[in-house]
Amino acid sequence: MKIEKLIKTREPYQEMLFDSFLIENINSYEELMEVYQNYKQDNPDKTIILTLDDLGQAEYTSGHACDWNSLLDTDGYDLSGLDKACYDEDNEHLGHLSTPSEYFIIREIFFKTHKRD
């Protein structure tokens, strides 16, 4: 089994919102669950998400999910406290949410559009 921490993702999104890992050569479901349990034990306050998609397909599908649910819409949000990496040389917001400091926007939009009854 090989576990590799991912640093970059698809263009133009160069940073990850979360720690992400590519796990290759898993031989059984039990082995995958062991990896999950180890990460969950080391990170009890985090949500661990596993997908069986290949990396390119997972990123592609994620992009469609963000677009379909308007998760990247910054209208009406205060962007003043965001990381400097969120802005270009003219201090304009880059327009895509790709840093941990922007995560609150995605989370808030998601929960507004997916209210639990």
Backbone as ProteinMPNN parsed JSONL, in Angstrom:
{"seq_chain_A": "MKIEKLIKTREPYQEMLFDSFLIENINSYEELMEVYQNYKQDNPDKTIILTLDDLGQAEYTSGHACDWNSLLDTDGYDLSGLDKACYDEDNEHLGHLSTPSEYFIIREIFFKTHKRD", "coords_chain_A": {"N_chain_A": [[0.85, -1.178, 0.0], [0.433, 2.257, -0.696], [0.611, 5.524, 0.521], [0.136, 8.809, -0.187], [0.615, 12.191, 0.491], [-1.26, 14.784, -0.854], [-0.433, 17.766, -2.476], [-1.056, 19.659, -4.419], [-3.885, 20.302, -6.494], [-6.317, 20.106, -9.129], [-6.036, 22.426, -11.894], [-7.638, 25.642, -11.89], [-7.124, 25.571, -9.259], [-4.844, 25.621, -6.878], [-4.247, 25.07, -4.259], [-5.102, 23.038, -1.454], [-8.158, 22.679, 0.283], [-8.351, 21.019, 2.395], [-6.441, 18.564, 4.248], [-5.294, 16.148, 2.092], [-5.085, 12.892, 0.738], [-3.678, 10.431, -1.375], [-4.377, 7.149, -1.759], [-3.001, 4.2, -2.7], [-2.976, 0.929, -4.194], [-4.518, -0.684, -2.445], [-5.518, -3.665, -0.998], [-7.767, -4.832, 0.047], [-11.079, -4.35, 1.407], [-11.022, -4.316, 4.164], [-8.397, -3.513, 4.666], [-8.522, -0.883, 3.724], [-10.358, 0.175, 5.566], [-8.821, -0.03, 7.855], [-6.871, 1.907, 7.37], [-8.556, 4.142, 7.414], [-9.464, 4.035, 10.123], [-7.038, 4.474, 11.487], [-6.378, 7.122, 10.659], [-8.626, 8.452, 11.661], [-8.376, 7.987, 14.389], [-6.036, 9.418, 14.919], [-6.923, 11.941, 14.332], [-9.345, 12.934, 15.796], [-11.19, 15.044, 15.858], [-11.77, 15.636, 13.276], [-13.479, 15.202, 10.127], [-13.346, 12.352, 8.224], [-13.128, 11.528, 4.919], [-13.588, 9.128, 2.473], [-13.084, 8.114, -0.885], [-13.706, 6.007, -3.652], [-13.136, 6.693, -6.182], [-10.945, 7.406, -8.954], [-8.274, 9.81, -8.738], [-8.388, 11.988, -10.618], [-11.049, 11.754, -11.553], [-12.467, 12.149, -9.164], [-11.775, 14.816, -8.561], [-12.854, 16.105, -10.807], [-15.601, 15.513, -10.545], [-16.05, 16.783, -8.097], [-15.682, 19.453, -8.841], [-17.944, 19.841, -10.503], [-19.946, 19.452, -8.58], [-19.495, 21.645, -6.905], [-20.063, 23.741, -8.704], [-22.782, 23.158, -9.419], [-24.088, 23.451, -6.983], [-23.55, 26.057, -6.367], [-21.386, 26.627, -4.674], [-19.148, 28.191, -4.681], [-19.71, 30.854, -4.669], [-19.098, 34.073, -3.813], [-20.538, 36.351, -3.296], [-21.801, 38.783, -1.13], [-20.3, 38.051, 1.053], [-17.9, 38.821, 3.565], [-14.729, 39.379, 2.653], [-12.448, 40.333, 3.719], [-10.831, 39.248, 5.74], [-9.426, 37.167, 4.663], [-6.797, 34.895, 3.669], [-3.708, 36.093, 2.284], [-3.025, 34.789, -0.056], [-5.327, 34.569, -1.478], [-5.697, 36.642, -3.145], [-4.908, 38.638, -6.057], [-2.153, 40.423, -7.654], [-3.206, 42.973, -7.787], [-4.729, 43.164, -5.577], [-7.226, 42.011, -5.836], [-9.816, 39.692, -5.308], [-9.271, 36.318, -6.181], [-11.361, 34.782, -7.114], [-11.938, 32.105, -7.023], [-12.432, 29.551, -4.635], [-9.999, 28.362, -2.731], [-8.413, 28.07, -0.524], [-7.817, 27.298, 2.96], [-8.746, 29.461, 4.523], [-10.962, 30.359, 3.215], [-12.847, 28.457, 3.474], [-15.072, 28.677, 5.184], [-17.033, 29.954, 3.706], [-17.843, 28.121, 1.706], [-18.801, 26.093, 3.377], [-20.904, 27.391, 4.748], [-22.636, 28.062, 2.607], [-23.217, 25.491, 1.673], [-24.62, 24.369, 3.883], [-26.783, 26.112, 3.978], [-28.105, 25.519, 1.611], [-28.658, 22.863, 1.878], [-30.478, 22.181, 3.961], [-31.387, 20.452, 6.878], [-34.329, 18.795, 7.611]], "CA_chain_A": [[0.0, 0.0, 0.0], [1.169, 3.513, -0.768], [-0.186, 6.685, 0.905], [0.874, 10.01, -0.572], [-0.091, 13.447, 0.773], [-1.396, 15.61, -2.046], [-0.159, 19.173, -2.224], [-1.796, 20.432, -5.417], [-5.027, 19.658, -7.127], [-6.499, 20.511, -10.523], [-5.964, 23.838, -12.239], [-6.677, 26.625, -11.397], [-7.075, 25.468, -7.811], [-3.51, 25.131, -6.565], [-4.129, 24.708, -2.854], [-6.152, 22.163, -0.951], [-8.896, 23.175, 1.44], [-8.208, 20.023, 3.45], [-5.388, 17.585, 4.031], [-5.786, 15.138, 1.153], [-4.127, 11.82, 0.525], [-3.965, 9.434, -2.4], [-4.051, 5.808, -1.258], [-2.93, 3.286, -3.838], [-2.661, -0.492, -3.979], [-5.267, -1.285, -1.346], [-5.825, -5.034, -1.405], [-9.049, -5.297, 0.58], [-11.9, -3.376, 2.113], [-10.53, -4.292, 5.534], [-7.184, -2.689, 4.668], [-8.976, 0.496, 3.592], [-10.957, 0.551, 6.849], [-7.721, 0.14, 8.801], [-6.322, 3.241, 7.093], [-9.546, 5.081, 7.935], [-9.43, 4.014, 11.59], [-5.791, 5.113, 11.928], [-6.498, 8.571, 10.479], [-9.665, 8.948, 12.576], [-7.799, 7.964, 15.738], [-5.065, 10.509, 15.012], [-7.614, 13.211, 14.068], [-10.713, 12.679, 16.248], [-12.062, 16.193, 15.636], [-11.899, 15.827, 11.827], [-14.283, 14.279, 9.347], [-12.513, 11.642, 7.257], [-13.935, 11.124, 3.771], [-12.903, 8.247, 1.534], [-13.781, 7.871, -2.14], [-13.058, 4.984, -4.454], [-12.852, 7.261, -7.504], [-9.559, 7.794, -9.18], [-8.094, 11.205, -8.334], [-8.91, 12.89, -11.647], [-12.511, 11.691, -11.556], [-12.952, 12.772, -7.934], [-11.635, 16.272, -8.713], [-13.812, 16.523, -11.837], [-16.927, 15.456, -9.939], [-16.086, 17.828, -7.085], [-15.888, 20.72, -9.546], [-19.354, 19.911, -10.894], [-20.752, 19.611, -7.366], [-19.347, 23.049, -6.484], [-20.803, 24.573, -9.654], [-24.214, 22.856, -9.333], [-24.598, 23.96, -5.705], [-23.079, 27.444, -6.212], [-20.575, 26.659, -3.46], [-18.017, 29.11, -4.823], [-20.264, 32.2, -4.817], [-18.643, 34.92, -2.698], [-21.386, 37.54, -3.162], [-22.358, 39.029, 0.187], [-19.397, 37.611, 2.117], [-16.777, 39.692, 3.912], [-13.497, 38.705, 2.249], [-11.316, 41.109, 4.231], [-9.969, 38.481, 6.628], [-8.887, 35.996, 3.973], [-5.357, 34.748, 3.457], [-3.174, 36.894, 1.171], [-2.97, 33.954, -1.259], [-6.633, 34.643, -2.136], [-5.756, 37.876, -3.926], [-3.884, 38.832, -7.081], [-1.241, 41.547, -7.405], [-4.003, 44.197, -7.661], [-5.53, 42.97, -4.375], [-8.555, 41.553, -6.216], [-10.036, 38.288, -4.973], [-9.039, 35.485, -7.356], [-12.641, 34.33, -7.63], [-12.192, 30.7, -6.717], [-12.163, 29.297, -3.22], [-9.011, 27.287, -2.745], [-7.571, 28.089, 0.666], [-8.591, 27.04, 4.185], [-9.389, 30.668, 5.056], [-12.212, 30.57, 2.476], [-13.726, 27.308, 3.678], [-16.321, 29.052, 5.863], [-18.014, 30.334, 2.685], [-18.363, 26.873, 1.136], [-19.558, 25.396, 4.425], [-22.15, 28.111, 4.996], [-23.512, 27.891, 1.443], [-23.668, 24.101, 1.651], [-25.656, 24.148, 4.894], [-27.985, 26.886, 3.605], [-28.799, 24.859, 0.489], [-28.962, 21.484, 2.227], [-31.031, 22.21, 5.315], [-31.985, 19.197, 7.361], [-35.667, 19.008, 8.2]], "C_chain_A": [[0.894, 1.239, 0.0], [0.203, 4.648, -0.412], [0.664, 7.917, 0.642], [0.04, 11.243, -0.256], [-0.094, 14.289, -0.494], [-1.196, 17.07, -1.677], [-0.967, 20.044, -3.173], [-2.953, 19.612, -5.94], [-5.168, 20.23, -8.532], [-6.367, 22.022, -10.704], [-7.374, 24.416, -12.238], [-6.499, 26.553, -9.89], [-5.757, 24.831, -7.392], [-3.339, 24.718, -5.113], [-5.298, 23.818, -2.475], [-6.854, 22.834, 0.224], [-8.697, 22.264, 2.644], [-6.94, 19.224, 3.203], [-5.978, 16.482, 3.168], [-4.682, 14.143, 0.866], [-4.61, 10.912, -0.59], [-3.483, 8.095, -1.86], [-4.102, 4.864, -2.446], [-2.603, 1.874, -3.371], [-3.275, -1.062, -2.702], [-5.712, -2.671, -1.82], [-7.16, -5.547, -0.888], [-9.792, -4.139, 1.23], [-11.412, -3.228, 3.555], [-9.285, -3.423, 5.654], [-7.54, -1.207, 4.56], [-9.574, 0.995, 4.908], [-9.89, 0.726, 7.931], [-7.059, 1.503, 8.616], [-7.256, 4.301, 7.66], [-9.458, 5.172, 9.464], [-8.173, 4.688, 12.133], [-5.868, 6.633, 11.796], [-7.527, 9.15, 11.435], [-9.136, 8.989, 14.006], [-6.824, 9.117, 15.933], [-5.697, 11.886, 14.861], [-9.075, 13.11, 14.509], [-11.684, 13.831, 15.994], [-12.303, 16.468, 14.15], [-12.882, 14.822, 11.239], [-13.373, 13.665, 8.297], [-13.434, 11.153, 6.15], [-13.072, 10.275, 2.853], [-13.738, 8.154, 0.266], [-13.001, 6.827, -2.917], [-12.809, 5.451, -5.884], [-11.362, 7.393, -7.701], [-9.466, 9.296, -8.96], [-8.684, 12.178, -9.35], [-10.423, 12.919, -11.669], [-13.088, 12.354, -10.311], [-12.876, 14.298, -8.031], [-12.642, 16.82, -9.711], [-15.225, 16.577, -11.252], [-17.088, 16.539, -8.874], [-16.335, 19.196, -7.718], [-17.332, 20.9, -9.971], [-20.259, 20.116, -9.684], [-20.685, 21.056, -6.868], [-20.147, 23.967, -7.394], [-22.314, 24.399, -9.486], [-24.839, 23.463, -8.077], [-24.177, 25.388, -5.406], [-22.218, 27.615, -4.97], [-19.426, 27.654, -3.52], [-18.458, 30.56, -4.978], [-19.898, 33.047, -3.603], [-19.497, 36.17, -2.489], [-21.962, 37.624, -1.759], [-21.474, 38.589, 1.347], [-18.27, 38.618, 2.325], [-15.477, 38.928, 3.633], [-12.257, 39.351, 2.859], [-10.365, 40.299, 5.112], [-9.323, 37.268, 5.983], [-7.373, 36.053, 3.846], [-4.913, 35.562, 2.242], [-3.118, 36.115, -0.137], [-4.274, 33.995, -2.05], [-6.741, 35.821, -3.104], [-4.638, 37.934, -4.957], [-3.036, 40.057, -6.74], [-1.963, 42.888, -7.283], [-4.945, 44.153, -6.455], [-6.988, 42.651, -4.681], [-8.674, 40.075, -5.856], [-9.949, 37.456, -6.252], [-10.322, 34.892, -7.925], [-12.913, 32.85, -7.466], [-11.744, 30.451, -5.288], [-11.232, 28.098, -3.118], [-8.069, 27.311, -1.552], [-8.427, 27.806, 1.903], [-9.301, 28.272, 4.736], [-10.729, 30.95, 4.379], [-13.248, 29.474, 2.746], [-15.064, 27.689, 4.303], [-17.406, 29.416, 4.855], [-18.663, 29.077, 2.103], [-19.26, 26.163, 2.147], [-20.912, 26.067, 4.646], [-23.127, 27.943, 3.838], [-24.075, 26.474, 1.412], [-24.807, 23.893, 2.65], [-26.92, 24.972, 4.64], [-28.79, 26.155, 2.552], [-29.191, 23.421, 0.791], [-29.441, 21.402, 3.674], [-31.63, 20.855, 5.649], [-33.314, 19.515, 8.013], [-35.904, 18.079, 9.346]], "O_chain_A": [[1.961, 1.259, 0.613], [-0.891, 4.733, -0.97], [1.765, 8.055, 1.175], [-1.111, 11.339, -0.682], [0.944, 14.481, -1.128], [-1.732, 17.546, -0.677], [-1.507, 21.069, -2.759], [-2.978, 18.386, -5.833], [-4.209, 20.788, -9.064], [-6.567, 22.791, -9.763], [-8.288, 23.669, -12.586], [-5.801, 27.381, -9.305], [-5.58, 23.622, -7.538], [-2.351, 24.063, -4.78], [-6.352, 23.85, -3.109], [-6.215, 23.478, 1.056], [-8.857, 22.696, 3.785], [-6.42, 19.203, 2.088], [-7.04, 15.943, 3.48], [-3.507, 14.496, 0.763], [-5.807, 10.659, -0.727], [-2.304, 7.938, -1.543], [-5.128, 4.746, -3.115], [-2.032, 1.665, -2.301], [-2.635, -1.822, -1.975], [-6.226, -2.814, -2.93], [-7.636, -6.589, -1.338], [-9.215, -3.102, 1.555], [-11.398, -2.122, 4.096], [-9.131, -2.683, 6.626], [-6.931, -0.371, 5.228], [-9.314, 2.128, 5.313], [-10.053, 1.551, 8.83], [-6.727, 2.173, 9.593], [-6.81, 5.247, 8.31], [-9.386, 6.268, 10.021], [-8.239, 5.4, 13.135], [-5.471, 7.355, 12.71], [-7.319, 10.239, 11.972], [-9.421, 9.929, 14.748], [-6.791, 9.727, 17.002], [-5.083, 12.892, 15.218], [-9.967, 13.192, 13.664], [-12.892, 13.605, 15.923], [-12.976, 17.44, 13.807], [-13.086, 13.736, 11.782], [-12.7, 14.386, 7.56], [-14.407, 10.445, 6.412], [-11.957, 10.66, 2.502], [-14.967, 8.118, 0.334], [-11.774, 6.774, -2.841], [-12.321, 4.679, -6.71], [-10.602, 7.48, -6.736], [-10.485, 9.986, -8.993], [-9.409, 13.099, -8.973], [-11.023, 13.987, -11.791], [-14.098, 13.051, -10.397], [-13.81, 14.992, -7.629], [-13.222, 17.883, -9.489], [-15.95, 17.555, -11.437], [-18.153, 17.146, -8.766], [-17.105, 20.0, -7.192], [-17.893, 21.986, -9.822], [-21.231, 20.868, -9.755], [-21.697, 21.622, -6.458], [-20.834, 24.87, -6.917], [-23.047, 25.386, -9.418], [-25.977, 23.93, -8.105], [-24.418, 25.885, -4.306], [-22.308, 28.634, -4.287], [-18.795, 27.928, -2.5], [-17.66, 31.408, -5.377], [-20.341, 32.765, -2.49], [-19.211, 36.968, -1.596], [-22.541, 36.661, -1.256], [-21.86, 38.738, 2.507], [-17.755, 39.194, 1.367], [-15.173, 37.945, 4.307], [-11.135, 38.954, 2.545], [-9.189, 40.648, 5.212], [-8.737, 36.433, 6.673], [-6.761, 37.119, 3.908], [-5.667, 35.702, 1.279], [-3.157, 36.711, -1.213], [-4.324, 33.506, -3.179], [-7.748, 35.978, -3.794], [-3.565, 37.361, -4.765], [-3.185, 40.651, -5.672], [-1.406, 43.841, -6.738], [-5.839, 44.989, -6.322], [-7.88, 42.972, -3.896], [-7.742, 39.3, -6.073], [-10.491, 37.846, -7.286], [-10.364, 34.534, -9.102], [-14.02, 32.391, -7.746], [-10.796, 31.067, -4.8], [-11.628, 26.963, -3.386], [-7.034, 26.643, -1.566], [-9.633, 28.052, 1.89], [-10.356, 28.142, 5.358], [-11.544, 31.701, 4.914], [-14.389, 29.565, 2.293], [-16.087, 27.083, 3.984], [-18.588, 29.205, 5.127], [-19.888, 28.986, 2.02], [-20.346, 25.693, 1.807], [-21.941, 25.395, 4.722], [-24.316, 27.709, 4.058], [-25.263, 26.277, 1.158], [-25.837, 23.312, 2.309], [-28.011, 24.569, 5.044], [-30.02, 26.164, 2.59], [-29.967, 22.821, 0.049], [-28.892, 20.663, 4.492], [-32.282, 20.211, 4.827], [-33.407, 20.399, 8.865], [-36.97, 18.115, 9.96]]}, "name": "protein", "num_of_chains": 1, "seq": "MKIEKLIKTREPYQEMLFDSFLIENINSYEELMEVYQNYKQDNPDKTIILTLDDLGQAEYTSGHACDWNSLLDTDGYDLSGLDKACYDEDNEHLGHLSTPSEYFIIREIFFKTHKRD"}
